[in-house]
Structures are given as structure tokens and as C-alpha cells.
Amino acid sequence: MKNGIIMTLMALSILFSGCATKEYVAKQVEPVKERVTDLQKRVDALEGKVSELESRVNSLEGLSEDVQAMRKELERLKDMVHETRETALRADAKADEALRKAESAIRRAEEALKRHLRK
């Protein structure tokens, strides 16, 4: 009887102390997803600027100095878009992996608790 009470108290302490809940995981992953969304907005804004610069470059073909400067800026913006997109994709992948790991940990903890409570 005494062992059963001790085991139950231990199981409850494990349940409430170290197990990540889906809500906890969601709260942890949400800032990453928000950052990815923010990065995607920046990518979209940068792509808009790139399109605008491309249009301006095309209309200024006769003005070589302006065209050269704008092409340099266009290449710089394209590089920024590429880097930002890569950062967003890596952040998204890390968020997905963290969510998978957390869900796996939750399942293992729930299974361990169920096995423990059956004993």
C-alpha cells in the first residue's frame, strides 16, 4: 500500500514536472513560426523592390551610369532575398524538427506514465 502511494506520487511528479505538453510546445514553436512569417514578409517586400528596380533598369537603358548602379543594387537585393529565404527555410525546418521531437517526447512520457500506473 505504502509503495503504491509512493509510486503514484512519483508518477504524478514526473507528469507535472518534466513532460512537455502540446500547449507548451506550441508556445515554444510559435515565436519561431512568427519569425519565419516576418522573414517571409521581408522576402516579399524585397522581391517587390527587386521587381521595381528591374522595371526601372529596363526604362533607363540609355543612361549607362544609372543602369550600372541599379544593376549592382539589384544584384545586392537578389542576394539579400536569397539569404533571407534560406534563413526562413532553415528556421521553418528547425521549428518542424523541434515540434516533432517535442511530440515524440510527449508520447514517450505518456506511455511511460500509463505503464507505470498499470503496475
C-alpha positions in Angstrom: 0.0 0.0 0.0 2.8 2.4 1.0 4.7 1.5 -2.1 1.7 2.1 -4.3 1.2 5.6 -2.8 4.9 6.4 -3.3 4.8 5.2 -6.9 1.7 7.2 -7.6 3.3 10.3 -6.1 6.4 9.7 -8.2 4.3 9.3 -11.4 2.4 12.5 -10.7 5.6 14.4 -10.0 7.1 13.1 -13.3 3.9 14.0 -15.1 3.8 17.6 -13.8 7.4 18.4 -13.7 9.3 17.4 -16.8 6.9 16.5 -19.6 6.4 19.0 -22.4 2.7 19.4 -23.2 1.4 20.1 -26.7 0.5 23.6 -25.5 4.0 24.2 -24.2 5.5 23.0 -27.5 3.1 25.2 -29.4 4.1 28.2 -27.2 7.8 27.4 -27.9 7.4 26.9 -31.6 5.1 29.9 -32.2 7.8 32.6 -31.9 9.8 30.7 -34.5 6.9 30.5 -36.8 6.2 34.2 -36.2 9.8 34.9 -37.1 9.5 32.8 -40.3 6.4 34.7 -41.2 8.2 38.0 -40.6 11.1 36.8 -42.7 8.7 35.8 -45.5 7.1 39.3 -45.4 10.6 40.8 -45.7 11.3 38.4 -48.6 8.1 39.5 -50.3 9.0 43.2 -49.7 12.5 42.7 -51.1 11.1 40.8 -54.1 8.8 43.8 -54.7 11.8 46.1 -54.6 13.7 43.9 -57.0 10.8 43.9 -59.4 10.6 47.7 -59.2 14.3 48.0 -59.8 14.2 45.7 -62.7 11.5 47.8 -64.3 13.5 51.0 -63.7 16.6 49.4 -65.2 14.7 48.4 -68.3 13.4 52.0 -68.8 16.9 53.6 -68.3 18.9 51.5 -70.8 20.3 54.7 -72.4 21.8 56.0 -69.2 24.7 53.7 -68.6 25.9 55.0 -65.3 22.5 54.9 -63.7 21.9 51.4 -65.2 25.2 50.1 -63.8 24.4 51.4 -60.3 20.9 50.0 -60.4 22.2 46.6 -61.6 24.6 46.5 -58.7 21.8 47.3 -56.3 19.5 44.8 -58.0 22.2 42.1 -57.5 22.6 43.1 -53.9 18.9 42.9 -53.3 18.7 39.5 -55.0 21.5 38.2 -52.7 19.5 39.6 -49.7 16.3 37.9 -50.9 18.2 34.6 -51.4 19.8 34.8 -48.0 16.5 35.8 -46.3 14.7 33.0 -48.0 17.4 30.4 -46.9 17.2 31.7 -43.3 13.4 31.4 -43.3 13.6 27.9 -44.7 16.2 26.8 -42.1 14.1 28.4 -39.3 11.0 26.6 -40.5 12.8 23.3 -40.7 14.2 23.7 -37.2 10.7 24.6 -35.9 9.2 21.5 -37.5 12.0 19.3 -36.1 11.5 20.8 -32.6 7.8 20.1 -32.8 8.4 16.5 -33.9 10.8 15.9 -31.1 8.5 17.5 -28.5 5.5 15.5 -29.7 7.7 12.3 -29.6 8.8 13.2 -26.1 5.2 13.7 -25.0 4.1 10.4 -26.5 7.0 8.6 -24.7 6.2 10.3 -21.4 2.5 9.5 -21.7 3.3 5.8 -22.5 5.8 5.6 -19.6 3.1 7.1 -17.2 0.5 4.7 -18.5 2.8 1.7 -18.0 3.7 3.0 -14.5 0.1 3.5 -13.5 -0.8 0.0 -14.6 1.7 -1.6 -12.3 
